[in-house]
Amino acid sequence: MGKTRVEWIDLVRALAILTVLYIHAADGIFIISSDAIVNFTIYSRIFNFISLFIGRIGVPFFLMITGYLLFDRSYDDERVRSFWNKSCKGLIIVTILWSIIYAISLQFVVVKSGQVNFSEAGNLFFSHMWYMPMIIGMYLSMPFVSAALERFHPETIWQATIVFTLLAFLLPFVTTVLAMHGIQNVNIQSCLGFSGGVYGIYIIIGYLTKKGLFKKYSSNKLRILAIISFLICVVFQYYAFIKGYGFTLWYEFPFILTGSFALFELCSRRDKVRAYPLVTFLAKYSFAVFLVHNLFRLPLLPLVVQLPYSEPVKAIILWILLIFFSYLATVIIYRIPKFGKFLLYMR
């Protein structure tokens, strides 16, 4: 990617990190303002529901890029060991280092502010680190899955993906709908850990996109699918709210899958990207920004939440501040000789 960049991949990567920062900004504002939730206007609530859809497409984008770039390769014993040595080992070390950095930083934040709840602050501080062991596990198994995929036609893989998708996405959705309507004793479960679960499905869809399996669908149909997915996500959240059901939009929700897939496939059809130098900059530092941004999120939250504006405006302000400080920090760290690139996992 460093030698021959693909413009639309950079666009998706840039959009992915911007949406991740966005959801963490919006989530932070609404979480820290949760005591005043009864005073939220209907517009603030709908803004939060919309924000959750926008923010949740970031991780699927990252995973689909992974499948697009890394699955379509041939692996033998030497290449597997090389891939693990270059990708997995460094990623594990970086994960440990940043966990230590966040743990130490959290101590300073809590000590300096007696009003900060330690457990809540920790949840906000480490909220993004769940991604790291997940992607490490995907990297470790990727050469074996790639070798298996080589043997089958994309249509065959797609058929299996549909079955896994129904099990991983549709069954939990049915359970949620039943629970929302007071039917609590129905627990439909399926163990798909061996397949990578919902995250593995996102990666497979990225691979199938590269194989051109979805080119038969017109762009207009994909746009309609994206819009319908967005509307269902927002309406479903609002319906859960008026029913008094504690629902959180997450990556196993089927319409996050359909919406992010439609947008990813649409982006893959772009030959040129406007403002590409800016997009390249955003994409280049995207994973580094993912690693560092929560260092600024918690200190900025108490300042932004006190501004005399509505929650949506505060969320936008925090998002802009997160973008600015996170990219500034990564550019500075990147220039530390011999250490900056390694700490940011940039090669």
C-alpha positions, -999 to 999 in steps of 0.1 A, spaced: 0 0 0 29 23 7 43 19 -29 11 16 -49 -18 33 -31 -54 26 -41 -74 58 -39 -107 43 -29 -91 21 -2 -75 53 13 -109 69 12 -126 41 31 -97 40 56 -101 78 61 -138 75 65 -134 46 90 -112 65 114 -133 97 112 -164 77 120 -146 59 149 -136 93 163 -171 106 157 -188 78 177 -164 81 205 -171 119 207 -208 115 205 -208 85 229 -187 104 254 -209 134 255 -241 114 259 -226 91 285 -212 119 306 -246 137 303 -266 106 311 -279 121 344 -297 146 323 -311 121 299 -347 129 309 -341 164 296 -328 154 262 -350 168 234 -363 145 208 -339 160 184 -309 151 207 -321 116 210 -325 112 172 -291 127 167 -276 101 191 -294 73 172 -281 86 139 -246 90 154 -245 54 164 -252 42 129 -225 66 114 -200 56 141 -206 18 138 -196 17 101 -160 24 110 -149 -10 123 -167 -29 95 -148 -7 70 -115 -15 87 -123 -52 87 -135 -52 50 -102 -35 40 -84 -63 59 -102 -90 39 -98 -71 7 -60 -67 11 -48 -98 30 -70 -127 20 -62 -128 -17 -27 -141 -12 -9 -174 -14 7 -186 19 32 -213 25 51 -221 57 77 -194 50 52 -168 41 31 -176 72 60 -172 95 70 -140 77 34 -126 80 32 -134 117 66 -119 123 59 -87 105 23 -82 114 13 -102 145 44 -99 167 45 -61 163 8 -57 168 9 -77 201 38 -56 214 21 -24 204 -11 -35 221 8 -42 254 26 -9 252 -6 11 246 -24 -8 274 4 3 297 3 39 285 -35 41 290 -33 25 324 -7 50 336 -26 79 320 -58 69 336 -41 71 370 -31 107 364 -66 117 351 -84 102 381 -59 116 407 -62 151 393 -100 151 393 -116 138 424 -150 139 406 -140 113 380 -153 79 387 -125 54 383 -144 26 367 -164 49 343 -132 67 334 -115 34 327 -144 22 305 -141 54 285 -103 53 284 -100 17 272 -133 16 252 -114 11 219 -89 -15 230 -113 -44 226 -105 -42 189 -68 -52 194 -71 -88 206 -99 -93 180 -78 -82 151 -47 -101 164 -68 -133 165 -79 -126 129 -43 -120 118 -31 -153 134 -58 -173 116 -58 -154 83 -31 -174 64 -51 -207 70 -84 -192 60 -67 -177 29 -53 -210 19 -88 -226 23 -105 -198 3 -81 -204 -27 -97 -238 -33 -132 -226 -38 -152 -204 -62 -164 -171 -47 -200 -182 -53 -195 -212 -31 -179 -190 -4 -208 -166 -7 -233 -194 -1 -215 -203 31 -212 -167 41 -250 -163 38 -256 -192 62 -230 -179 87 -246 -144 84 -281 -157 92 -267 -175 123 -245 -146 135 -268 -116 127 -304 -127 123 -307 -151 153 -295 -125 178 -318 -99 162 -348 -122 166 -338 -127 203 -336 -89 208 -370 -83 192 -387 -110 213 -371 -96 245 -382 -61 236 -418 -74 236 -415 -91 269 -407 -126 257 -376 -131 279 -372 -168 280 -363 -174 244 -325 -175 240 -315 -184 205 -277 -190 205 -252 -203 180 -215 -207 186 -196 -192 156 -163 -185 174 -145 -209 151 -155 -189 121 -145 -155 134 -181 -146 143 -196 -114 130 -161 -98 126 -150 -127 104 -180 -122 82 -171 -86 76 -136 -97 66 -150 -123 42 -172 -97 26 -141 -76 19 -125 -105 2 -156 -112 -19 -157 -76 -29 -122 -79 -43 -134 -110 -62 -160 -89 -79 -189 -110 -66 -212 -79 -60 -206 -61 -93 -238 -75 -106 -257 -53 -82 -263 -18 -96 -251 13 -77 -286 25 -73 -297 -7 -56 -267 -4 -32 -276 32 -24 -312 22 -16 -298 -6 6 -276 18 25 -305 43 30 -329 16 41 -303 1 65 -297 36 80 -334 42 85 -341 9 101 -312 14 125 -325 48 136 -362 37 138 -353 5 157 -333 24 183 -361 49 187 -387 21 190 -365 3 216 -363 36 235 -401 42 236 -405 6 247 -381 12 276 -358 -15 263 -320 -11 269 -308 -16 233 -273 -7 221 -265 -7 184 -235 -30 179 -218 -48 150 -240 -79 151 -271 -58 142 -279 -71 107 -285 -36 92 -251 -24 103 -238 -52 81 -260 -44 51 -254 -6 54 -216 -9 57 -214 -35 30 -234 -13 5 -212 17 13 -180 -3 10 -190 -17 -24 -200 17 -36 -166 32 -26 -148 3 -44 -164 15 -77 -147 50 -75 -118 55 -98 -108 89 -85 -112 105 -51 -115 143 -46 -91 161 -23 -69 130 -25 -38 145 -8 -60 152 23 -75 117 21 -40 102 19 -29 120 50 -60 109 69 -55 73 58 -18 72 64 -22 80 101 -56 63 106 -45 33 128 -21 55 147 -49 79 155 -70 50 166 -43 41 191 -38 75 206 -72 94 204 -86 83 238 -57 100 255 -74 132 245 -110 121 248 -113 119 286 -95 152 294 -115 170 268 -149 156 279 -153 176 311 -144 208 293 -167 204 263 -197 191 283 -197 224 303 -201 245 271 -235 262 268 -247 242 238 -269 213 231 -255 177 232 -253 174 194 -233 206 191 -210 195 220 -205 162 202 -194 179 170 -170 202 189 -155 172 207 -151 153 174 -133 182 158 -110 186 188 -103 148 188 -94 149 151 -70 179 156 -52 167 187 -50 131 177 -35 138 142 -12 164 157 1 139 183 6 111 158 25 134 134 48 144 163 53 108 176 59 95 140 90 117 138 106 103 169 137 85 154 136 46 154 107 45 179 78 66 166 68 44 137 70 13 159 49 27 187 23 38 161 25 5 142 33 24 110 55 7 84 
